[in-house]
């Protein structure tokens, strides 16, 4: 959490109440161990990966992705459990004693709560970041909740409130500004295996695919995203909800069609929805055996109405934004959506 927030834990308004409520909610799910076999995390020391996934699984905010936590640990300590600082920060997540007293627990079951223990530190980091994401998403500040949460972790939520967002370069010699910038930029190196999306060629399709792949790990947000990048979404009668709560309106990300639209823009200015994108390109169908990177792949319901689109990524995979609660990722075509719903593919 670096130097600015040292000794400033209680700058978070109403911290005691928020801490007690959120920690209670997180502890109820903490015992569930996340699957450690997925390809959602790359380049992380072996002892960190299962704890990162466990921390993410315990948080109700989809913005807390494994890659975000990994990039943050890298920036804090370089994945060094023994790391310390002149300001008294300790361990891989760099907790000072006052902050550790609130968020630290014996999560690895070894009989002690120690900020140098990887499991204890990573789970505490997840708790703290989850709380900050909650504050960010209800703050009304017009910025990516992940950026706001990272700024709060580094400088204290009071600093975020003071500036109405991420503190500028003029604050603390740019420490918080650069902390946020570096972590957001380095997330992608941890998001998936290095060869998960190897795209050759310079045509329209490969270029669109590479452009969209910049946002692997970005949350799904129903109605969110524009040709300029991720954006806040909205909820309708059936979409954008998680746990009975509208999350799209406070989640900065893409839905399936906005990700495709972003990838192709401005070379090919596709319409906004999956159905409209199919209608605009259906005159150029592509057989499944002839798919090329960047082709549009569609799924429909029993009535034939198109409900999902992704970009063909080679090797029988697609790059897509799946649904609320998940993030932009590469998945096999046969399991990305129900196989029976596969409708066909087109080439813009």
PyMOL commands that set and color helices and strands:
alter all, ss='L'
color gray80, all
select helices_A, chain A and resi 9-11+15-27+46-57+66-77+97-103+118-138+145-155+157-163+171-186+188-191+204-213+248-250+256-264+274-284+288-290+333-336+339-341
alter helices_A, ss='H'
color red, helices_A
select strands_A, chain A and resi 231-232+241-242+245-246+252-253+285-286+296-300+306-314+317-321+328-332+342-346
alter strands_A, ss='S'
color yellow, strands_A
deselect
rebuild
show_as cartoon
